[in-house]
């Protein structure tokens, strides 16, 4: 598969979740590849498995090093391997805020509870003591606050009579091995997912004043103004006629700009069928390097070109200062 994400996995021990990720990556349509397994313990059992599978490894004990210095060394190995995502798999280190912030949105972790319940340690014992009907596991984005990032996926695991933290942990581990590869695969390939792209676009379009969503020829369209007098300023088009990509259609200033954009960046911009003759441009959304800031700018500009003057008047005044 083209455009596979390159992940580095950080471990501290046996690396069973790492193994699940590695073997899932060997399935033909998996959207990621493992380019590094790194550990803070040279004796971590998972390193041997990674080496047997031909995956580059790196190990550096943290003892005697500051947290920041050790994180910097681990990060240098990750960058040298060309990874674009970090996946924590039993990595028993609290990471420095700077490291986490540099990888914001690109670092994932798995935690043995149904977050936001039971953050931190001793999750199974705490769930049993609280009389919960289920324990479980959660995959989440890593943020400076421990186990507080956006939850991407979860599996609940029943707590049965007589369960101990050890017996519950064993069953949760099976769930982890199923959940983690799927959650990582879904996350790193979300830029290809029409539903995810539309949700991102919808949130940004509907944040503009007096906007609404309305279907147009089977595609999601976004309008500004009233239901009768409103005008479209953007369309979401999944593989529009004559084009094989997922795109945003927005208004340009006219044909000169449209042609200039296409000539300058033909991999990003194209002239859409039906709309192109009116100066609309297609912007390819399904690409891993998409800058959502640019998309927001295009939405705002297109919105402004058709919005009622009562909405744009104050903006025009503000632009003068």
Secondary structure, DSSP 8 states (H G I E B T S, - for coil): -TT-EEEEEEESSS-HHHHHHHHHHTSTT-SEEEEEEEES-TT-HHHHHHHHTT--EEE---TTS-HHHHHHHHHHHHHHTT-SEEEESS------HHHHHHTTTSEEEEESSSTTSS-SS-HHHHHHHTT-SEEEEEEEE--SSTT-S-EEEEEEEE--TT--HHHHHHHHHHHHHHHHHHHHHHHHTGGG-HHHHHHHHHHHHTTSTTEEEEEETTEEEEEES-TTT-EEEEEEEES-TT--SEEEEEE-S-HHHHHHHHHH-TTTEE--TTTGGGTEEEEE---TT--HHHHHHHHHHHHHHHS-HHHHHHHHHHHT-
